[in-house]
Amino acid sequence: MSLLKFQCDTYTKFKMFFTIFFIFILTGLAVGEEALRNGANDIIVVHRSDGGFVSTRWDVKFGKLHSLLISRMEIQDSGYAAFKGSSDKYMTSHHLEELNLKPGLNKGKFVAPQLGVVIPFNVFLYEENDKIVFTDIDGTITQSDIKGHVMPHFGLTAEHPAVVELFSRIKEQGYHVIYLTSRSISQDAETKEYLFEMLQNLYL
């Protein structure tokens, strides 16, 4: 009986150690790869009632660290881009108006020809009185931060029960859902795949 208990305790500790060790490996790989990966946040633009426009930050990161000019933005030594002549990442109302955005989804891309890099992103145009719901991802949609980062690599969604149904009902009520996250900008593609492919496919 005591031998069986010892074996179970040893197995449990080994399993816990292996899990933690494996998470450390995944985390280390993600940190090491970040300098090599590209990424961009989607942009929210709001058409204000006074006729002006305002947007969230235009965040983009190029994995290769060079200083090149791309349209109105410049790639800094860190790999992040900012508007020329400043460290600002916001566009003026006038420049936003020049984009001629249509309501809802607009497709965009950051292009660095000399690097051979194209990073797609989305720009969403909303009116000031549109109904919007903001939500976090890890720990809110996923069961925990760790599960949200690790489980999708194994094809597991690890979402809270009925969370997809909840957001579907929110959308049916005419709300736009905006996802906020502290994940690295270089994880944008896999985060979108998790939200809009893995989770959606559960209910097809």
Contacts in CASP RR format, 6 or more apart in sequence:
PFRMAT RR
TARGET T0000
AUTHOR 0000-0000-0000
METHOD contacts of the structure
MODEL  1
MSLLKFQCDTYTKFKMFFTIFFIFILTGLAVGEEALRNGANDIIVVHRSD
GGFVSTRWDVKFGKLHSLLISRMEIQDSGYAAFKGSSDKYMTSHHLEELN
LKPGLNKGKFVAPQLGVVIPFNVFLYEENDKIVFTDIDGTITQSDIKGHV
MPHFGLTAEHPAVVELFSRIKEQGYHVIYLTSRSISQDAETKEYLFEMLQ
NLYL
23 146 0 8 1.000
23 150 0 8 1.000
26 149 0 8 1.000
26 150 0 8 1.000
26 153 0 8 1.000
27 149 0 8 1.000
30 184 0 8 1.000
30 187 0 8 1.000
33 186 0 8 1.000
34 184 0 8 1.000
34 186 0 8 1.000
35 63 0 8 1.000
35 65 0 8 1.000
36 63 0 8 1.000
36 64 0 8 1.000
37 61 0 8 1.000
37 63 0 8 1.000
37 186 0 8 1.000
38 60 0 8 1.000
38 61 0 8 1.000
38 62 0 8 1.000
38 63 0 8 1.000
38 117 0 8 1.000
38 119 0 8 1.000
38 186 0 8 1.000
39 60 0 8 1.000
39 61 0 8 1.000
39 119 0 8 1.000
39 185 0 8 1.000
39 186 0 8 1.000
39 188 0 8 1.000
39 189 0 8 1.000
40 59 0 8 1.000
40 60 0 8 1.000
40 61 0 8 1.000
40 110 0 8 1.000
40 119 0 8 1.000
40 120 0 8 1.000
40 121 0 8 1.000
40 185 0 8 1.000
40 188 0 8 1.000
41 56 0 8 1.000
41 57 0 8 1.000
41 59 0 8 1.000
41 60 0 8 1.000
41 121 0 8 1.000
41 185 0 8 1.000
41 188 0 8 1.000
42 121 0 8 1.000
42 122 0 8 1.000
42 123 0 8 1.000
42 124 0 8 1.000
42 188 0 8 1.000
43 55 0 8 1.000
43 56 0 8 1.000
43 58 0 8 1.000
43 121 0 8 1.000
43 122 0 8 1.000
43 123 0 8 1.000
43 124 0 8 1.000
44 55 0 8 1.000
44 56 0 8 1.000
44 123 0 8 1.000
44 124 0 8 1.000
44 126 0 8 1.000
44 178 0 8 1.000
45 53 0 8 1.000
45 54 0 8 1.000
45 55 0 8 1.000
45 56 0 8 1.000
45 96 0 8 1.000
45 99 0 8 1.000
45 101 0 8 1.000
45 123 0 8 1.000
45 124 0 8 1.000
45 125 0 8 1.000
45 126 0 8 1.000
46 53 0 8 1.000
46 54 0 8 1.000
46 55 0 8 1.000
46 125 0 8 1.000
46 126 0 8 1.000
46 127 0 8 1.000
46 128 0 8 1.000
47 53 0 8 1.000
47 125 0 8 1.000
47 126 0 8 1.000
47 127 0 8 1.000
47 128 0 8 1.000
48 54 0 8 1.000
48 128 0 8 1.000
49 128 0 8 1.000
49 129 0 8 1.000
52 93 0 8 1.000
52 96 0 8 1.000
52 97 0 8 1.000
53 93 0 8 1.000
53 96 0 8 1.000
53 97 0 8 1.000
54 93 0 8 1.000
54 96 0 8 1.000
55 90 0 8 1.000
55 91 0 8 1.000
55 96 0 8 1.000
57 89 0 8 1.000
57 90 0 8 1.000
58 73 0 8 1.000
58 81 0 8 1.000
58 83 0 8 1.000
58 89 0 8 1.000
58 90 0 8 1.000
58 91 0 8 1.000
59 80 0 8 1.000
59 89 0 8 1.000
59 185 0 8 1.000
60 73 0 8 1.000
60 80 0 8 1.000
60 81 0 8 1.000
60 110 0 8 1.000
60 119 0 8 1.000
60 121 0 8 1.000
60 185 0 8 1.000
61 79 0 8 1.000
61 80 0 8 1.000
61 81 0 8 1.000
61 185 0 8 1.000
61 186 0 8 1.000
62 75 0 8 1.000
62 79 0 8 1.000
62 80 0 8 1.000
62 81 0 8 1.000
62 110 0 8 1.000
62 112 0 8 1.000
62 115 0 8 1.000
62 117 0 8 1.000
62 119 0 8 1.000
63 79 0 8 1.000
63 117 0 8 1.000
63 186 0 8 1.000
64 79 0 8 1.000
64 115 0 8 1.000
64 117 0 8 1.000
65 77 0 8 1.000
65 78 0 8 1.000
65 79 0 8 1.000
66 75 0 8 1.000
66 114 0 8 1.000
66 115 0 8 1.000
67 74 0 8 1.000
67 75 0 8 1.000
67 76 0 8 1.000
67 77 0 8 1.000
68 74 0 8 1.000
68 75 0 8 1.000
68 112 0 8 1.000
68 114 0 8 1.000
68 115 0 8 1.000
69 84 0 8 1.000
70 81 0 8 1.000
70 110 0 8 1.000
70 111 0 8 1.000
70 112 0 8 1.000
71 111 0 8 1.000
72 83 0 8 1.000
72 84 0 8 1.000
72 91 0 8 1.000
72 95 0 8 1.000
73 81 0 8 1.000
73 82 0 8 1.000
73 83 0 8 1.000
73 84 0 8 1.000
73 110 0 8 1.000
74 81 0 8 1.000
74 82 0 8 1.000
74 83 0 8 1.000
74 84 0 8 1.000
74 85 0 8 1.000
75 81 0 8 1.000
75 112 0 8 1.000
76 82 0 8 1.000
76 87 0 8 1.000
81 110 0 8 1.000
82 88 0 8 1.000
82 89 0 8 1.000
83 89 0 8 1.000
83 90 0 8 1.000
83 91 0 8 1.000
99 106 0 8 1.000
99 123 0 8 1.000
101 123 0 8 1.000
101 125 0 8 1.000
102 125 0 8 1.000
103 125 0 8 1.000
103 126 0 8 1.000
103 127 0 8 1.000
104 124 0 8 1.000
104 125 0 8 1.000
104 126 0 8 1.000
105 122 0 8 1.000
105 123 0 8 1.000
105 124 0 8 1.000
106 122 0 8 1.000
106 123 0 8 1.000
106 124 0 8 1.000
106 125 0 8 1.000
107 120 0 8 1.000
107 122 0 8 1.000
107 123 0 8 1.000
108 120 0 8 1.000
108 121 0 8 1.000
108 122 0 8 1.000
108 123 0 8 1.000
109 118 0 8 1.000
109 119 0 8 1.000
109 120 0 8 1.000
109 121 0 8 1.000
110 117 0 8 1.000
110 118 0 8 1.000
110 119 0 8 1.000
110 121 0 8 1.000
111 117 0 8 1.000
111 118 0 8 1.000
111 119 0 8 1.000
112 118 0 8 1.000
121 188 0 8 1.000
124 176 0 8 1.000
126 132 0 8 1.000
126 176 0 8 1.000
130 176 0 8 1.000
131 173 0 8 1.000
131 174 0 8 1.000
131 175 0 8 1.000
131 176 0 8 1.000
132 175 0 8 1.000
132 176 0 8 1.000
132 177 0 8 1.000
132 178 0 8 1.000
133 170 0 8 1.000
133 175 0 8 1.000
133 176 0 8 1.000
133 177 0 8 1.000
133 178 0 8 1.000
134 178 0 8 1.000
134 180 0 8 1.000
135 141 0 8 1.000
135 167 0 8 1.000
135 177 0 8 1.000
135 178 0 8 1.000
135 179 0 8 1.000
135 180 0 8 1.000
136 179 0 8 1.000
136 180 0 8 1.000
136 181 0 8 1.000
137 148 0 8 1.000
137 179 0 8 1.000
137 180 0 8 1.000
137 181 0 8 1.000
137 183 0 8 1.000
137 191 0 8 1.000
137 195 0 8 1.000
138 144 0 8 1.000
138 145 0 8 1.000
138 148 0 8 1.000
138 149 0 8 1.000
138 181 0 8 1.000
138 182 0 8 1.000
138 183 0 8 1.000
139 145 0 8 1.000
139 148 0 8 1.000
139 160 0 8 1.000
140 160 0 8 1.000
141 159 0 8 1.000
141 160 0 8 1.000
141 163 0 8 1.000
141 195 0 8 1.000
141 199 0 8 1.000
142 148 0 8 1.000
142 151 0 8 1.000
142 157 0 8 1.000
142 158 0 8 1.000
142 159 0 8 1.000
142 160 0 8 1.000
143 158 0 8 1.000
143 159 0 8 1.000
143 160 0 8 1.000
144 158 0 8 1.000
147 158 0 8 1.000
148 158 0 8 1.000
148 194 0 8 1.000
149 183 0 8 1.000
151 157 0 8 1.000
151 158 0 8 1.000
152 158 0 8 1.000
152 190 0 8 1.000
152 193 0 8 1.000
152 194 0 8 1.000
152 198 0 8 1.000
155 198 0 8 1.000
157 194 0 8 1.000
157 198 0 8 1.000
157 199 0 8 1.000
157 202 0 8 1.000
159 199 0 8 1.000
164 199 0 8 1.000
164 200 0 8 1.000
164 202 0 8 1.000
164 203 0 8 1.000
165 203 0 8 1.000
167 177 0 8 1.000
168 203 0 8 1.000
170 177 0 8 1.000
171 177 0 8 1.000
179 191 0 8 1.000
179 195 0 8 1.000
181 191 0 8 1.000
183 191 0 8 1.000
END
